Amino acid sequence: MTPIRIGTRESQLAVWQATQVKDLLEKLSISSVLVPIKSEGDIDLKTPLYEIGVQGIFTRSLDIALLNDKIDIAVHSMKDVPTQLPDGLAQAAVLQRGPVYDLLVYKQDTEFLRHRDSTAQIATSSVRRIAQWLHRYPHHQMTNLRGNVNTRLRKLAEESWDGAIFAQAGLERIHVRPEKSIVLDWMLPAPAQGAIVVIARGEDEQILRCCQPLNHADTALCTKIERDFLRTLLGGCSTPISALAEIEDGDIYFSGQLLSLDGRQMAEIEKILPLDMADGLGRMAAEELLERGGRAIVDGIRAEPQH
């Protein structure tokens, strides 16, 4: 068999993720090669993500390469992947999940976190992080911050901001988490945050078979529940939606949130179900959330002027 061509974005984190897949395949005596591909999300670093109409911005170039048979599989941060895959593509495996939470990397100290009425300038381009942060710290000023992990860390060092928000998994995987950082365990993560997904062509049975042993069943189940919640709320990167499903002692623990863009309104839900009743949990939780105040928030977001 010719080596499997693994498509990856060019950032250090993306290459790290693709190399994980390469190493796992190697343990199965399957040879593979990395094929770097530029993504639109990496080229335009100035426009805020919520103005680009973000669905699939980091995955589109790899999707096209897959469909054109330039690569055999694509490796992504699962939270970047739209809940609806393009026709002809399929989820081949979800790797065991890493840390799920966000981090605050701060410049001087964290005094500004102690009081709800404090002022500070915090950088992130994620509408989910902005909304959750403003819900907790309504007087803070949010600043747009784009680019890969290394670029964002460099910008934080250069600017006069008080701090910036990153995914814990991203910084720790490439060993660049600064000492001046804290885990934001109060901040519910993006659906599928911390998980890596492998995408292949749906009819490529040989490739799908090769990737099957890489699939971590618990991670696949939890991320499916979170993404079903996201899809039912019709959320993309321009909607502040958070979700986390975790398995413990045979039960699924699920938490989900939907916020207005300014963080003032929040609808949230928590569910605990036996594992054998987990089917449809994400959709069910989303529908319940919509009935309990979520619909008004969604309608409010849709009514906001579009860029």
Beta strands, then each sheet from edge to edge (+ up, - down):
strand 1: 4-8
strand 2: 32-36
strand 3: 73-77
strand 4: 89-94
strand 5: 102-106
strand 6: 121-123
strand 7: 141-143
strand 8: 163-167
strand 9: 181-184
strand 10: 196-201
strand 11: 241-248
strand 12: 251-259
strand 13: 266-274
sheet 1: 2+ 1+ 3+ 10- 4+
sheet 2: 7+ 6+ 8+ 5- 9+
sheet 3: 11+ 12- 13+
end
